[in-house]
Amino acid sequence: MNISKENIDALNAVIKLTIEKEDYAQKVDDVLKDYRKRVNIPGFRAGKVPTGVVKKMYGKAVLAEEVNKLVSEEIHNFITKNELDLLGEPLPSETQELIDFDTAEKFDFVFDVALSPELDIKLTKREKLPYYKVTVSEEMIQQQVDSVTGRFGKSEVIKAATEKALVKGNFAQLENDAVKEDGIAPEDVVLSMAIVKGDDEKKKLIGAKASDVIVFDPKKAFPNDTEISHLLKITQEEAEALTGDFQFTVTEVTEFVAAELNQDLFDQAFGEGEIKSEEEFNARINADIAKNLEMETEYRFSVDAKDKLMGKTKVEFPEAFLKRWLLATNRDNEKLDAGTIDNEMPRFLEDLKWQLIRNSIIKNNELKIEEADIIEYAKKAAKMQFMQYGLNSVPDEQLENYAQEMIKQEEQRRQMAEGAMQEKVISFIKEAVKIDEKEISRDDFNKLFEKN
């Protein structure tokens, strides 16, 4: 057996492999002997099929399989032993001659490989990156307070309808100012005053009390036929054709009332006894906002750091090989053809460029992640999920348990490990460069993302 690498240029090479008969003969014989013991062929007793018959029937297939196994193993071992840093995986060369398993005893294989560009990313304090700290405003504090009190509020029956009320009652279609026989008459319908659009119709409902009967035109009161269809329990087509007034008999008026700032709310929102006064509540709200803003600040820094390094680093790629590789590895994807790959190539190369920059920083500075890093990142991911549902104060023990469950799944564990390493890289960059802290308002901070 002989294997070697030949560089075509700085980014492309070929690996040539020759398999001799002595490399595979014994393996093929062993497989065929095993076949002879197990194969059932009419006319022969089990285990007594002549070797020649077995070889004639299965020899070519076994030879091809064993040679391909050898090729795969030897290519892998060669890459590992020589510490070749490749992009993608080896591809059979376009110059590869057809392999003849019928008559040949020696087999020559040629594989094209793409060599990863060598990068040496160096960071010094001469590099300056902005670090935006969002100012906590009174508006943000009030929004957070409203979020907490709203989460634990409840609907209460009120005497008269306001612009925020929900009015429950029974509809009845009118004809010549009287209830139409067999007309549309859904019961227990809840109207949200917030969506009533016509000022004249809204005035009829504002101040309504239980037992009041209000006459109005649904087509004038509600924003669209879909809403009318839902409220009157009719089809979309019937709603489109609807004309005339309805009477609405009010049975109940309710309004959502936010929770009061008291000990019950503090215990529900943050755990029993965690917050004991309105002052502590306000301090916790401020701390939570600051913590969330810190996460956004870190994310923005990662965007700026990536942009900075991508802009100052020039990389050439073996594009022809990479296009071939993408086509080969996505053969089952009918939507991915040469034209699609051409269109997607710039974005793919951008992602690959950042990956190489990141890998250079990891390798040059021996960055590593431990199990604790993966769990910590999984806890952050879990916290973000809970926050999407308005749960901002999940106990650390619960986050820990949730994180442990997440990383039991292989794919999620891989994602958490990837995220943890990304954080470690960004943290290293932050330590290595000069940080230019900038106080900024929430509106101006949001505008930074509009520019990207």
C-alpha positions in Angstrom: 0.0 0.0 0.0 1.2 3.5 -0.9 -0.4 6.8 0.1 0.9 10.3 -0.6 -0.3 14.0 -0.8 0.6 16.3 -3.7 -0.1 20.0 -3.4 -1.8 21.6 -6.5 -1.6 25.1 -5.0 -1.9 26.7 -1.6 -5.5 25.7 -1.2 -5.9 22.5 -3.2 -4.2 19.1 -3.1 -4.7 15.5 -4.1 -4.2 12.4 -2.0 -3.1 9.3 -4.0 -3.6 5.8 -2.7 -2.6 2.5 -4.2 -4.1 -0.7 -2.8 -2.2 -3.9 -3.5 -3.5 -7.5 -3.5 -1.7 -8.3 -0.2 -3.5 -5.4 1.5 -7.0 -6.9 1.0 -6.6 -10.6 0.1 -6.8 -12.0 3.6 -9.7 -9.8 4.5 -11.7 -10.9 1.4 -10.9 -14.6 2.1 -12.0 -14.3 5.7 -15.3 -12.8 4.7 -15.9 -15.4 2.0 -15.2 -18.2 4.5 -17.8 -16.8 6.8 -20.2 -16.6 4.0 -19.6 -20.2 3.2 -20.6 -21.2 6.7 -23.8 -19.2 6.6 -25.0 -19.1 3.0 -27.9 -21.4 1.9 -27.7 -22.5 -1.7 -30.1 -25.2 -3.1 -28.3 -28.4 -3.8 -25.6 -28.0 -1.1 -25.7 -28.8 2.6 -25.4 -25.9 5.0 -21.7 -25.0 5.5 -20.6 -27.3 2.6 -21.0 -25.0 -0.3 -17.7 -25.1 -2.4 -15.5 -22.1 -2.0 -15.4 -21.6 -5.7 -19.2 -21.3 -5.9 -19.3 -18.8 -3.0 -16.5 -16.8 -4.6 -18.2 -16.7 -7.9 -21.5 -15.5 -6.4 -20.2 -13.0 -3.8 -16.5 -12.4 -4.6 -16.8 -9.2 -6.6 -19.1 -7.6 -4.1 -17.0 -8.6 -1.1 -13.8 -7.4 -2.9 -15.4 -4.0 -3.6 -16.7 -3.6 0.0 -13.3 -4.5 1.6 -11.3 -2.3 -0.7 -13.6 0.6 0.0 -13.3 0.0 3.7 -9.5 0.0 3.4 -9.6 3.2 1.3 -11.8 5.0 3.9 -9.6 3.9 6.8 -6.3 4.7 5.1 -7.5 8.2 4.0 -8.8 8.9 7.5 -5.6 7.7 9.2 -3.4 9.7 6.7 -5.3 12.9 7.4 -5.1 12.4 11.2 -1.4 11.3 11.2 -0.3 14.3 9.1 -2.7 16.7 11.0 -4.1 18.0 7.7 -6.5 20.9 8.3 -9.1 20.4 5.5 -12.2 22.2 4.4 -15.0 19.8 3.8 -14.1 16.1 3.1 -12.1 14.4 0.4 -13.9 14.0 -2.9 -13.1 11.4 -5.6 -11.0 13.3 -8.1 -12.5 14.2 -11.4 -9.5 12.5 -13.0 -10.2 9.2 -11.2 -10.2 6.2 -13.6 -13.0 3.7 -13.4 -12.2 0.9 -10.9 -12.4 -2.6 -12.4 -13.2 -5.1 -9.7 -13.6 -7.9 -12.3 -10.0 -8.3 -13.4 -7.7 -5.8 -11.6 -5.7 -6.8 -8.5 -4.1 -3.4 -7.9 -6.3 -0.3 -7.4 -5.3 3.3 -7.7 -7.5 6.0 -6.0 -7.2 9.8 -6.3 -9.0 12.2 -4.0 -9.2 16.0 -4.2 -8.9 17.8 -0.9 -9.2 21.5 0.1 -6.6 22.9 2.4 -7.8 25.3 5.1 -6.2 28.7 4.7 -3.7 29.5 7.5 -4.8 32.4 9.7 -2.9 33.9 12.6 -5.3 36.3 14.3 -3.5 38.6 16.7 -5.3 41.0 19.0 -3.7 43.9 20.9 -4.8 46.9 22.8 -4.3 48.9 19.7 -7.6 47.5 18.5 -10.6 49.5 19.8 -14.1 48.2 20.0 -17.3 50.0 21.2 -19.1 48.6 24.2 -22.6 50.1 24.4 -24.2 50.4 27.8 -28.0 51.1 27.6 -29.2 53.6 30.1 -32.1 52.4 32.3 -34.9 54.8 31.8 -38.0 55.5 33.9 -40.1 54.2 30.9 -38.3 50.9 31.0 -38.8 50.6 34.7 -42.5 51.3 34.4 -42.8 48.8 31.6 -41.3 46.1 33.7 -43.5 47.0 36.7 -46.5 46.8 34.4 -45.4 43.5 33.1 -45.1 42.0 36.6 -48.4 43.5 37.9 -50.1 42.5 34.7 -48.9 39.0 34.9 -50.5 38.5 38.2 -53.6 40.6 37.6 -57.2 39.3 37.1 -60.5 40.3 35.5 -63.0 41.9 37.7 -66.7 42.6 37.2 -67.3 46.4 36.9 -70.5 48.4 36.8 -70.1 50.2 33.4 -68.0 49.6 30.3 -64.8 51.6 29.8 -62.5 51.7 26.8 -60.5 48.8 28.3 -63.5 46.7 29.2 -64.8 43.3 28.0 -68.5 43.4 27.4 -70.4 40.1 27.5 -73.9 39.7 26.1 -76.3 38.2 23.5 -76.8 39.4 19.9 -80.0 39.4 18.0 -80.4 40.5 14.4 -83.0 43.2 13.7 -85.4 43.6 10.8 -87.6 46.7 10.7 -86.5 47.6 14.2 -87.7 44.3 15.6 -85.9 41.0 16.4 -85.8 39.0 13.2 -87.4 35.6 13.4 -84.7 32.9 12.8 -82.1 35.7 12.5 -78.5 35.5 13.6 -78.6 35.4 17.4 -75.4 34.1 19.1 -75.3 34.2 22.9 -72.5 34.8 25.5 -70.4 36.8 23.0 -67.6 38.8 24.5 -66.8 42.1 22.9 -63.4 43.8 23.5 -63.8 47.5 23.6 -60.2 47.9 22.5 -61.0 46.7 19.0 -64.3 48.6 18.4 -63.3 51.0 15.6 -66.3 53.3 14.9 -66.4 56.3 17.3 -70.2 56.5 17.0 -70.6 52.8 17.7 -68.1 52.9 20.5 -70.0 55.8 22.2 -73.1 53.5 22.3 -71.1 50.9 24.2 -69.1 53.1 26.6 -70.9 53.2 29.9 -73.0 50.1 29.2 -74.3 48.2 32.2 -75.7 44.7 32.7 -79.2 44.4 31.3 -78.7 47.4 28.9 -79.8 46.8 25.3 -77.6 48.6 22.7 -78.5 48.7 19.0 -75.6 49.1 16.6 -74.2 48.0 13.2 -71.5 45.4 13.5 -70.0 46.4 10.1 -69.4 49.8 11.4 -68.2 48.7 14.8 -65.6 46.1 14.1 -62.4 46.2 12.0 -63.0 43.4 9.5 -65.2 40.6 8.3 -63.1 38.0 10.0 -63.7 39.5 13.4 -67.5 39.8 12.6 -67.5 36.2 11.5 -66.0 35.2 14.8 -68.2 37.3 17.0 -71.5 36.4 15.3 -70.5 32.8 14.7 -71.2 33.0 11.0 -69.2 32.2 7.9 -66.8 34.6 6.3 -69.0 34.9 3.3 -72.1 35.6 5.4 -70.1 38.3 7.3 -69.1 39.9 4.0 -72.8 40.1 2.9 -74.1 41.2 6.2 -76.1 44.5 6.5 -78.2 46.2 9.1 -78.3 46.6 12.8 -78.2 44.2 15.7 -79.3 44.5 19.3 -76.8 43.5 22.0 -78.2 42.7 25.5 -75.4 43.2 28.0 -75.1 40.4 30.6 -71.7 41.3 32.3 -69.0 43.9 32.1 -65.4 43.1 33.2 -62.1 44.7 33.1 -58.6 43.4 33.6 -57.1 44.9 36.8 -53.3 44.7 37.4 -52.2 43.3 40.7 -51.5 45.7 43.6 -47.9 46.2 44.8 -48.2 44.1 48.0 -46.6 41.1 49.7 -48.9 38.7 47.8 -47.5 40.0 44.5 -43.9 40.0 45.7 -44.3 36.3 46.8 -45.9 35.2 43.6 -43.4 37.0 41.3 -40.2 36.3 43.1 -40.7 33.5 45.6 -42.0 33.6 49.2 -40.1 36.0 51.4 -37.6 37.0 48.7 -38.9 40.6 48.5 -40.3 42.3 51.6 -41.1 45.8 50.6 -41.8 48.1 47.7 -38.2 49.5 47.9 -36.8 46.0 47.5 -39.3 45.3 44.7 -38.0 48.5 42.8 -34.4 47.5 43.4 -35.1 44.0 42.0 -36.8 45.5 38.9 -33.8 47.7 38.3 -31.4 44.8 38.8 -33.4 42.6 36.4 -33.4 45.3 33.7 -29.7 45.9 34.1 -29.0 42.2 33.8 -31.1 41.9 30.7 -29.5 44.9 29.2 -26.1 43.5 29.9 -27.0 40.4 27.9 -28.0 42.7 25.0 -24.8 44.7 25.4 -22.7 41.5 25.2 -24.5 40.4 22.1 -23.9 43.8 20.4 -20.3 43.6 21.3 -20.1 40.1 19.7 -21.6 41.6 16.5 -19.1 44.5 16.5 -16.2 42.2 17.3 -17.1 39.8 14.5 -17.5 42.7 12.0 -14.1 44.1 13.0 -12.2 40.8 12.6 -14.0 39.9 9.4 -13.2 43.3 7.9 -9.5 43.2 8.7 -8.9 39.5 7.7 -8.5 38.6 4.1 -9.1 34.9 3.2 -9.0 33.1 -0.1 -11.1 29.9 -0.5 -11.0 27.0 -2.9 -14.4 27.9 -4.2 -14.6 25.3 -7.0 -13.9 22.5 -4.6 -16.3 23.8 -2.0 -19.1 24.0 -4.6 -18.5 20.4 -5.6 -18.4 19.3 -2.0 -21.7 21.1 -1.2 -23.4 19.4 -4.2 -22.0 16.0 -3.3 -23.0 16.2 0.4 -26.5 17.5 -0.4 -27.4 15.1 -3.2 -30.7 14.2 -1.6 -31.8 17.9 -1.4 -33.7 18.4 -4.7 -33.9 22.2 -4.1 -30.1 22.5 -4.0 -28.6 22.7 -7.4 -25.5 24.4 -8.9 -27.5 27.7 -9.4 -28.7 27.7 -5.8 -25.2 27.1 -4.5 -23.8 29.9 -6.6 -26.4 32.3 -5.1 -25.7 31.0 -1.5 -21.9 30.9 -1.9 -21.2 34.4 -0.6 -23.1 33.8 2.7 -21.5 30.3 3.0 -18.0 31.7 2.6 -18.8 34.5 5.2 -19.8 31.9 7.7 -16.8 29.8 6.9 -14.5 32.8 7.2 -15.8 33.6 10.7 -15.4 29.9 11.7 -11.7 30.0 10.6 -11.1 33.2 12.5 -12.7 31.8 15.6 -10.7 28.5 15.3 -7.5 30.5 15.0 -8.3 32.4 18.2 -9.2 29.1 19.9 -6.1 27.3 18.8 -3.5 30.1 19.3 -4.8 30.9 22.8 -5.6 27.3 23.8 -9.2 28.1 24.7 -11.2 25.2 26.1 -14.6 24.6 27.5 -15.4 22.4 30.5 -18.7 20.7 31.5 -19.5 23.6 33.8 -19.3 26.0 30.8 -21.8 23.9 28.8 -24.2 23.7 31.8 -23.9 27.5 32.4 -24.7 28.3 28.8 -27.6 25.8 28.9 -28.9 27.6 32.0 -28.8 31.0 30.1 -30.6 29.4 27.1 -33.3 28.0 29.5 -33.6 31.4 31.2 -34.2 33.1 27.8 -36.9 30.5 27.0 -38.7 31.2 30.3 -38.4 35.0 29.8 -40.3 34.6 26.5 -43.3 33.6 28.6 -42.8 36.4 31.0 -41.1 34.3 33.7 -38.2 36.5 34.7 -37.4 35.1 38.1 -37.1 31.3 37.7 -35.1 29.8 40.7 -31.6 28.8 39.9 -32.3 25.2 41.0 -35.0 24.9 38.4 -32.8 26.4 35.7 -30.1 23.9 36.6 -32.5 21.0 36.3 -33.9 22.2 33.0 -30.4 22.7 31.7 -29.3 19.2 32.7 -32.3 17.8 30.8 -31.4 19.8 27.7 -27.9 18.6 27.4 -28.9 14.9 27.7 -30.0 15.3 24.0 -26.9 15.0 21.8 -27.9 17.7 19.3 -28.8 20.2 22.1 -25.6 19.4 23.9 -23.6 20.1 20.7 -25.5 23.5 20.3 -24.8 24.4 24.0 -21.1 23.5 23.7 -20.9 25.6 20.5 -22.6 28.5 22.3 -20.3 28.2 25.3 -17.2 28.3 23.1 -18.6 31.3 21.2 -18.9 33.1 24.5 -15.4 32.2 25.5 -14.0 33.5 22.2 -15.9 36.8 22.6 -14.7 37.1 26.3 -11.2 36.6 25.1 -11.5 39.3 22.5 -13.0 41.7 25.1 -9.9 41.2 27.3 -7.5 41.5 24.4 -8.6 44.7 22.8 -9.3 48.2 24.1 -12.9 48.7 25.2 -14.5 52.0 24.4 -17.6 52.2 26.7 -20.5 54.3 25.4 -23.7 55.2 27.3 -26.6 55.0 24.9 -30.4 55.2 25.0 -32.6 52.3 24.2 -33.8 53.9 20.9 -30.3 54.7 19.7 -29.2 51.2 20.7 -32.0 49.6 18.6 -30.9 51.8 15.7 -27.5 50.1 15.7 -29.2 46.9 14.6 -31.1 48.7 11.8 -27.8 49.5 10.2 -26.6 45.9 10.1 
